[in-house]
Amino acid sequence: MAAAMQREDLLERRQEVLGDTDKLWESLTLAQKFAASSLAQFGYKLSFIRDVHDTHVAVLSCNDNIAVISKGGEINTHPKIKIRL
C-alpha cells in the first residue's frame, strides 16, 4: 500500500512539473540552456529533468525523437533512456 501511495505522489509531482516549462528552464545549467536552444531550432522541446545520483540530465523531445543534455551541455540524440507514458 505504501508503494502505491509513493507512486501516486511521484505521478502527481511529475504532471505538475511538466505543465511549467519556465520552471524547468530555470533549473537548467548555463551549458544546458545553450544546448537546449540549439536543439529548439530543430523543433525539440524540454520535457523534463532527471536528477538521479547528481546527474542533472535534461530530456527533450521532438515528435518520436528524444535527446538528452548532460550537466556539462553535451547533447546525445540517441540516448539509452526509457520514457514512461
N, C-alpha and C positions, 0 to 999 in steps of 0.2 A: 504494500500500500504506500509506503514512504517513497519507493522508487517511482511509482505512478505520479505522486504529487510533485516530486522533484522534476520529472519530465514535463509536466504541465507548466510548472514555473518557468522552465527553460524555453518552452514553446511560446509562452506569453511574452517573455522578455525578447525573444528573437523577433517576433512580429512587431513589437514596439520600436525596436531599433531599425528595422527595415523601412519603416514609414518615415524616418527622419534622416534624409541623406546629408543635410547640412551638419548634423551632429556627427555623423560618420566621417565626413570630410575633415572636420576639426580634429579628429583622433589620428589622422594620418601623420606620418613624419614628413618633413620637407621633401626628402628624396621620393617618398611615395606619392606626394602631391604632383611633383614634376612628371613622374612616370604615368600616373593616372591621367594627367592632362594629355599626354601624348597618345594614350590609348583611346581617350574620349574622341579624338579626331577620327577614329575608325569605328565609332559607334558603341564602344564599351561604356558601361555604367557601373558605378560602385554598388555592389550588392551587400557586402558585409565585411567585417573584420574578424579574423580568427586570431585570438591571442592565447595560445597554449604553450606552456613552458617557455615563456619570454620570446616567442616567435610571432611578432606582430605582423601578420600577413593580411594584406588587403585582397579581397576577391572581387573581381569584376566580371561582368557577363555581357555578351553581345549575341543575341539570338541563342543558338545552341553552343556557342563557344565560351570557354572560361579562361580567364587569365588571372594569375596571382602576382602580387608585387611584394617582395621581401621588405623588411625594415630598412634596408640599405638602398632600396629603389630598383632592385633587379627584377626584370619582367620575365615571367615564364608563361608562355602561351599554350603550353602542353603540360599542365601540372597533373600530378597523380593525386587528385583530390576528389572526394565523393561529396556530392551535394544532395542533401535530403530535400525532398519536395514537401 
